[in-house]
Amino acid sequence: MTISFAGKVAIVTGAGNGLGRSHALELAKRGAKVVVNDLGGARDGSGASSEASQEVVRLIEEMGGEAISHGANVANFDEVQDMVQQTINKWGRVDILINNAGILRDKSFSKMTIDDFKLVMDVHLMGSVNCTKAVWDIMREQNYGRIVMTTSSSGLYGNFGQSNYGAAKMAVLGLMNTLVLEGAKNNIHINALAPTAGTRMTEDLMPAEIVKAFSPEAVTAGLLTLCDDDAPNRFILCAGAGGYSSASIFETEGCFLPQNAQNPETVREHWPEITAQDNQATLASGAKQGEKFVMKAMAFMKRQQK
């Protein structure tokens, strides 16, 4: 079945270049009305220009689509609210939000300033929070919403020199996990994309021939499966250079230690049980971990009473 976005209104942040540009163009090709958001800054977040976003709008209009540009800094909630209000004024709804905007301030943790850490957190994490907050009630009222967070292997697994970026990219997954629970009754699905692509953010970090293989279009093909009517919920899709995979957080079954055995030596002694992966599972919410441990305690008490 062809994936279509006809009649849908999408906001794509950081859509002037790279992945965001690719996302915006493909959503428009498939029928979406698109808000092309881009502050137009450099890779490190400095400067601002509307030239790139206006070029994307022009390309969308040339193909017969509808688009507007907005230069909101996603780290500024007032500017984000203005962007969403302009979207509502023009099209009356917001169906899709792609939280894609980002910057890099790579340095080893010992050399990184606190300001560089905070700025990356502000753009990636608070930018996603601000944009999601600004559309949340709209999506709840219309009983429909599709939101995609942009995470990264740097957050999932770590990457030297990216403690700020990695922290922010893992944090958006924590945001997703709770919003999935809160948005379920209003048909709001939230997923995450972990892209590997040769974009303006990475173009001088990899050889040119490798950058070509990691085209943004390959990632966008995956992105589109996360924000249509049949999108999954709480899914982490990894994509790049034609490769696609999923990432999940699993918890082992673990063990139970009675009160008189709760000391570090006994915990270490039971390490094989704690780490055994044969019965590991994903948990639907944080409360499920507590339930699991309570059930273990109750089962132990029953055995003691026999």
N, C-alpha and C positions, 0 to 999 in steps of 0.2 A: 504493500500500500504506500502510495506517495505521501510523504510528510509535507503538509501544507500549513501555512500561517496566515491564510486569507482571513481578513477581518480582525486580526490580532494587532495590538499595539505593543511595541517592544522598546525598552530603553536599554541601550548598550553603552556602558561607561568605558572610557579610554578607547573610543572607536575611531580615532583619527588615523591610527597607524596599526600595523601588525595584526595581531589576533582580533582585536576589537573591530578593526576595519573589515576584516574578512567575515566576522560574525554578522556585522551590520548589513553588508552587501548581500550575503546569502539569505538572511532573514527577509530582506526586501525582495529578493528574486523569487522567494516562495510566498510572497503576498503580504508580509507584515508591513505596517506603517512603523517607521523607525525614528527614534530620537537618538541622534548621533552625538553623544557626549564626549567632549575632550577638552581638557584644560589647555592642551597644546604645549606642555612643558617638555624639557629635555628628559633624558632617561633618569637623571637623578632628582627630577621634580622641579628643577629651576626653570624660570621663564614661563611665558604663556602666549599662545597664538591660536586664533580660530581658523587659520588657513586650512589645516588638515581636515578638520571636521566638515567645513563647508565644501571641500572637494568631494568628500564621501557623499554628502547630500546631493551634490550636482550629479554624481555618477548614478545614484539611486533614481533621481528624477529623469535622467536620460533613458533609463530602462523602463520608464513608465510608472515608477513607484512613488510613494509619498514619504518625505522625511523632513525633519527639522534638526538644526544643530543647537547645542547649548554648551556653553563653556564652564559649567559649574565645576568648582573644585570639590570632589567628593568628600574631602575631609571637612568641608564647611556645610553644616546642616541647613543653614538658611539658604545657601545657594542651591542645594539639592532640592529643598522644598519648592523653590521658585521653578526649577526645571520640571518637577512633577506637576505643579500647578499649570504651567504652560502646556504640558502634554494633555492634561484634563480639559483645559480650555479649548484646545484644538480638536481632540479626538474623543473626549468624554470617558476614557478608561485607560487602564494600564494592565496588560495581560502578562507581559514577560519582562523580567529584569535580569540582565546579564551583568553581574559585578565583575568587571574585567580590569578596571583601571589599576595601575600599579607603577611603582618606581623602584629603583635599586640604589642602595648605598652600601656596596659590598666592602667589607674590611674584616680582618680578624677581630674577635671580640676584645682583645687587649688594646687594639688600636682604634676601635670604634668609639665615637662620642655618644653620650646619652641622647643628644639632640638628633643624631642620625638614626638611632634606634627608635626614638619616639616618632620621627617623621614617617618612617616606613610603616610602623604600626598604625599611625593615623590614616595613611592613604589606603593601605590594604584592609586592615581590620575595621577601623572606624568609618572608612569610606563605604565598606559593605554594610555596616550597621546603619549608617545615615540613609543610604539609598533604600535599603530594605524597610526601614522605619517609615520613610516617606511614602512608600506604596502599600504598606501592610494593611491599613484600614480600608483602602480602596479595594484591594484584592479580597478582603474579608466580606465587604459589602456586596461585591459582584459575584461572590462565591466561586472565584476562579483566580488562580495565580500560578505562575511558573517562575521560579527564581533559581539562578545558577551562581554558585560561589566559584571563584577561581582559586584553587589550592595549588600545591606544588610538591614534587618529590623532595624538595628542600625542607618542607614542613613535615612530610610523612617520614622521611628517613635521615634528614640532616644534610648539610652541604657546607664545606669549609668556607668561612668568610661571609656566611649568610645567617648569622644568628638572629638578626632583626627580621629579615625576610622569612626565614623558616618559622619563627615564632608567630608571625602574623598569619602565615599560610596554614598553620595548624589551628590557630585560633578560629578561623572562619569555619572549620569543620565542627568545632564545638558550638558555634552559633547555629550552623545548619542542624545539628542533632536535636537541639531544643526547639527550633522553629518548626521542624517536621512534626513534632508532637503537638505544638500549639496551632499549627495551620491545618491539621488533618481534617477537622470537621468542616472547614470552609474550602475544601478542594484546592488547597495551596500545596504544591509539590516543590521541595527544595532539594537540589542535587549539587554536586561539585565536579568540576573539571580540573584534572591535573595535566596541563599541557606541556609538551616539549616541542618547541617550534623555533625556527630561525626568524626572529623579528628584530625590530629596532633595539629591543632590550638586550638581545644576545648577538647581534650581527658582527660585532668586533671581538666576540669571545670564541668564535668557532671559524674554521676555514670556510671559504666561500662555497666550495662544492658540498660541504656538509650542511651549510645553511640552506641551500637549495632543496636538499632532501627533506629537511624539516620545515616544509611549507606550512603557513598558517591554515591553508585550505584543508589540509589533512585533519587538523585539530577541529576545525569548524564542522566537519562532517559528523564528528562525535558530539559536539556541542548541541547540534540541532535535535539529537535524540533525547536530550535532557530537558527540553522546554516545550514540547508539543503536547497535544491533548493526551497522548498515550505515554507520556514521560513516566519513568519510574519515580520513586521517592526515596530520598536518603541514599543515593547511589554515588560512589566516587568513581568516575571514569577517567582513566589515564590514556592519553593519546599523543602520538607523534610519529612522524616519518612513516606513516602507514601502519603503525602498531597500535593496538587497542587492548587494554586490560582493565581490570577493576581492582580496587584496593579496599580492604575492610579491616576493622579493628576487632580482634577476637580475644576472648577471655577463656582461660583454661577452667576446667571443672574445679581444680584446687582441692583442698583438704580442710578438715576441721580439727582444731586442737582444743582440748578441754582447758578450763581456766587454770588449773594447776600446772599445765604444760606450756603456757603462753610466755615463753622467754626466747631470746634470740637464738640460743643454742638449738632448741627444739625446732624452731622455724627453719633454721639452716639444715637440720637433720632431715626435714621433710621436703627439701628442695626438689627432689625428683617428682614427688606427687604434685607440688605446686606448679611445676613447669610442664608436666605431662600434657601433650597436645591431642591425645586421642579423643577426648570428649569436649574439645574447645568449641565455643559458640559465640555468635554475635548477640549482644544484649539489646533489647528494644528500647531500654531507657536506663538511667543510672539507678533507678529504684529496683530494677531486676537484680542487680548485684547484691543489694541488701536482702532481697527476698531469698536469693540463693543461700546466703550465709545463715539467715534465720532458719531456713529449712534444714540445713546441715546441723545446726545447734539442736533443733527439735528432734531430729532423728537420733542424735547422740543421747539426748535425755531419755528417749523411749527405750533405747538399748540398755541404759543404766537401770531403768525401772524393772526390767524383766528379771 
